[in-house]
């Protein structure tokens, strides 16, 4: 795997890091004292790499403000969902012209109230694989179960007059095993009612980019980032890998 490959590279006495066979080797000290951009060919040893664990290399990147953030873990998401569940679903917001609602109370000690809103198309419910639904009061486990069966799942909460997205620390959309996040700094979230314009389309595709746009969300992209420290006896150079 990639981790063991990096470790093997680290054990080699000298590793060729770039191609450019037509260029002579240049020492790292010379490169460090040069102005960019220029093209070089080097021979160097991989001294260290970060992060040590491959999953820590995955970050969330905003292409608008160029910020990076950590991917929230399951505990963080569970906490956000628990906080949103503290407010009971508002029955006055159920069964509108563009979604049907179902509500029940869990049988555990907490007796949570959960509401699921199924978005309609042409006043009809679609097949599960084509359906977008919104859930209030669900746990992460319950949200995951729904995202495996239905096309799109949006966690929401009730206010007095409309459904709204949760704090953007939580995903604004789940599709299969993929969680989609929005940039807190660049987004201006709109109420869920904005989705009704997509539901009214002839063939709603429920593409994440379209959903983000109508909800006023600037989506974050998953990126892969690593830092390598290279040495060749003349100096040390930090090299960064950044890719979508």
C-alpha positions as CSV (number, residue, x, y, z in Angstrom):
1,X,0.0,0.0,0.0
2,X,1.0,3.7,-0.2
3,X,2.2,3.8,3.5
4,X,4.6,0.8,3.1
5,X,5.8,2.3,-0.3
6,X,6.7,5.5,1.5
7,X,8.5,3.6,4.2
8,X,10.5,1.7,1.6
9,X,11.4,5.0,-0.1
10,X,12.6,6.3,3.2
11,X,14.9,3.3,3.7
12,X,16.7,3.8,0.3
13,X,20.0,5.6,0.5
14,X,19.2,7.8,-2.5
15,X,15.9,8.2,-4.4
16,X,15.3,9.9,-7.7
17,X,12.5,12.3,-7.0
18,X,12.0,13.9,-10.4
19,X,12.5,13.0,-14.0
20,X,13.9,15.6,-16.5
21,X,16.7,13.3,-17.7
22,X,18.0,16.1,-20.0
23,X,18.9,18.2,-16.9
24,X,22.0,17.9,-14.7
25,X,21.5,17.3,-11.0
26,X,21.3,20.4,-8.9
27,X,22.1,20.6,-5.2
28,X,19.2,21.5,-2.8
29,X,21.2,24.5,-1.5
30,X,21.4,26.0,-4.9
31,X,17.6,25.5,-5.4
32,X,16.9,27.1,-2.0
33,X,18.9,30.2,-3.0
34,X,17.2,30.5,-6.4
35,X,14.1,32.4,-7.3
36,X,11.0,30.5,-8.5
37,X,9.8,29.3,-10.9
38,X,12.6,27.2,-12.4
39,X,12.9,23.6,-13.3
40,X,15.5,21.3,-11.7
41,X,16.5,17.7,-11.5
42,X,17.6,16.5,-8.1
43,X,18.8,13.3,-6.4
44,X,17.9,13.3,-2.7
45,X,17.0,11.2,0.2
46,X,13.6,11.2,1.8
47,X,14.3,12.0,5.4
48,X,10.7,12.4,6.8
49,X,7.2,12.6,5.7
50,X,4.0,13.9,7.3
51,X,1.4,12.9,8.3
52,X,2.5,9.4,9.4
53,X,-1.0,8.0,9.0
54,X,-2.4,8.0,5.5
55,X,-6.0,8.9,6.6
56,X,-4.7,12.1,8.2
57,X,-3.7,13.3,4.7
58,X,-7.3,13.9,3.7
59,X,-8.4,17.5,4.3
60,X,-11.3,19.7,3.2
61,X,-10.4,22.6,0.9
62,X,-12.3,25.7,-0.1
63,X,-11.4,26.9,-3.6
64,X,-12.9,30.3,-2.9
65,X,-11.0,31.4,0.3
66,X,-8.3,28.7,0.0
67,X,-8.8,27.5,3.5
68,X,-8.2,24.0,4.8
69,X,-10.0,22.1,7.5
70,X,-9.9,18.7,9.1
71,X,-12.5,16.1,8.1
72,X,-14.9,15.8,11.1
73,X,-14.8,12.4,12.7
74,X,-17.9,10.3,13.8
75,X,-17.9,11.6,17.3
76,X,-18.0,15.2,16.2
77,X,-20.9,14.5,13.8
78,X,-22.8,12.6,16.5
79,X,-22.5,15.5,18.9
80,X,-23.8,18.0,16.3
81,X,-26.8,15.6,15.5
82,X,-27.5,15.2,19.2
83,X,-27.6,19.0,19.7
84,X,-30.0,19.4,16.8
85,X,-32.2,16.6,18.2
86,X,-32.7,18.7,21.4
87,X,-35.3,20.7,19.4
88,X,-38.4,18.7,18.6
89,X,-39.6,18.7,15.0
90,X,-42.2,21.4,14.3
91,X,-45.4,19.6,13.1
92,X,-46.5,22.8,11.4
93,X,-43.7,22.4,8.9
94,X,-44.9,18.9,7.8
95,X,-46.5,17.7,4.6
96,X,-46.1,20.7,2.3
97,X,-46.8,20.9,-1.4
98,X,-43.4,19.6,-2.2
99,X,-42.6,17.0,0.5
100,X,-44.4,14.4,2.6
101,X,-43.5,14.0,6.2
102,X,-43.4,11.0,8.6
103,X,-42.7,11.4,12.4
104,X,-42.3,8.9,15.2
105,X,-40.9,8.6,18.7
106,X,-38.0,6.2,19.4
107,X,-38.6,3.4,21.9
108,X,-35.4,4.0,23.9
109,X,-35.2,5.9,27.2
110,X,-34.6,9.3,25.5
111,X,-37.8,8.9,23.4
112,X,-36.4,11.0,20.6
113,X,-38.8,12.5,18.0
114,X,-37.6,11.9,14.5
115,X,-39.1,13.4,11.4
116,X,-38.3,12.4,7.8
117,X,-39.5,14.6,4.9
118,X,-39.6,12.9,1.5
119,X,-39.3,15.4,-1.4
120,X,-42.0,14.8,-4.1
121,X,-41.8,15.3,-7.8
122,X,-45.0,16.0,-9.8
123,X,-46.8,15.5,-6.5
124,X,-45.6,11.9,-6.4
125,X,-42.8,10.2,-4.3
126,X,-40.0,8.9,-6.4
127,X,-38.2,5.5,-6.2
128,X,-35.8,5.3,-3.2
129,X,-32.7,5.5,-5.5
130,X,-34.0,8.8,-7.0
131,X,-35.3,10.3,-3.7
132,X,-34.0,13.2,-1.7
133,X,-35.1,13.3,1.9
134,X,-34.5,15.4,4.9
135,X,-34.2,14.1,8.5
136,X,-34.6,15.8,11.9
137,X,-33.5,14.3,15.1
138,X,-31.6,11.2,13.7
139,X,-28.4,9.8,15.0
140,X,-25.4,9.3,12.7
141,X,-26.2,5.6,12.5
142,X,-29.7,6.3,11.4
143,X,-28.6,8.9,8.9
144,X,-26.1,6.4,7.4
145,X,-28.8,3.8,7.0
146,X,-30.9,6.2,5.1
147,X,-28.0,7.4,2.9
148,X,-27.4,3.7,1.8
149,X,-31.0,3.3,0.7
150,X,-32.0,6.7,-0.7
151,X,-30.1,8.9,-3.2
152,X,-29.6,12.0,-1.0
153,X,-30.1,12.7,2.7
154,X,-30.0,16.2,4.2
155,X,-29.9,16.6,8.0
156,X,-32.1,19.5,9.0
157,X,-33.7,21.2,12.1
158,X,-37.0,23.0,12.7
159,X,-37.4,26.7,13.3
160,X,-40.7,28.5,13.8
161,X,-41.3,29.1,10.1
162,X,-39.0,26.7,8.0
163,X,-36.6,23.9,8.0
164,X,-32.9,24.8,8.0
165,X,-29.5,23.2,7.6
166,X,-27.5,22.2,10.7
167,X,-24.3,24.0,11.6
168,X,-21.9,23.7,8.6
169,X,-19.6,21.6,10.8
170,X,-22.0,18.8,9.8
171,X,-22.4,17.7,6.2
172,X,-25.1,19.5,4.3
173,X,-25.7,16.4,2.2
174,X,-25.0,12.7,2.3
175,X,-25.0,10.6,-0.8
176,X,-24.1,6.9,-0.4
177,X,-20.9,6.8,1.6
178,X,-19.9,10.4,0.7
179,X,-20.4,13.3,3.0
180,X,-20.5,16.8,1.5
181,X,-19.4,19.8,3.5
182,X,-19.7,23.5,3.0
183,X,-17.4,26.4,3.8
184,X,-18.5,28.2,6.9
185,X,-16.7,31.4,5.9
186,X,-17.9,31.6,2.3
187,X,-21.4,30.1,2.5
188,X,-24.6,32.0,3.1
189,X,-27.1,29.2,3.9
190,X,-30.7,29.6,2.7
191,X,-33.8,27.9,4.1
192,X,-34.6,24.4,2.8
193,X,-37.6,25.9,0.9
194,X,-35.0,26.8,-1.8
195,X,-34.9,23.1,-2.7
196,X,-38.4,23.3,-4.0
197,X,-37.1,24.9,-7.2
198,X,-35.1,21.8,-8.0
199,X,-38.0,19.5,-7.1
200,X,-40.1,21.4,-9.7
201,X,-37.7,20.6,-12.5
202,X,-38.7,18.1,-15.1
203,X,-36.1,15.5,-14.1
204,X,-34.4,16.5,-10.8
205,X,-31.0,15.0,-10.8
206,X,-30.1,16.0,-7.2
207,X,-26.5,16.7,-8.1
208,X,-24.5,17.9,-5.1
209,X,-23.3,21.0,-6.9
210,X,-26.8,22.0,-7.8
211,X,-28.1,21.3,-4.3
212,X,-25.2,23.4,-2.8
213,X,-25.9,26.3,-5.2
214,X,-29.6,26.6,-4.4
215,X,-28.9,26.3,-0.6
216,X,-26.3,29.1,-0.8
217,X,-23.4,26.7,0.1
218,X,-19.9,27.0,-1.2
219,X,-18.8,23.3,-1.2
220,X,-15.6,22.1,0.2
221,X,-13.5,19.6,-1.8
222,X,-11.6,16.6,-0.4
223,X,-7.9,17.0,-1.0
224,X,-4.8,14.8,-0.4
225,X,-1.9,16.6,1.2
226,X,1.5,15.4,2.3
227,X,4.8,17.0,3.3
228,X,8.1,15.4,2.4
229,X,11.5,16.6,3.7
230,X,14.3,15.9,1.2
231,X,18.1,16.0,1.9
232,X,21.1,15.6,-0.3
233,X,24.0,16.8,1.9
234,X,23.9,20.4,0.7
235,X,20.6,21.3,2.3
236,X,17.0,20.2,3.2
237,X,14.0,21.0,1.1
238,X,10.3,20.7,2.1
239,X,8.1,19.4,-0.8
240,X,4.3,19.4,-0.6
241,X,1.9,17.1,-2.4
242,X,-1.5,18.6,-2.9
243,X,-4.1,16.9,-5.2
244,X,-7.9,16.4,-5.5
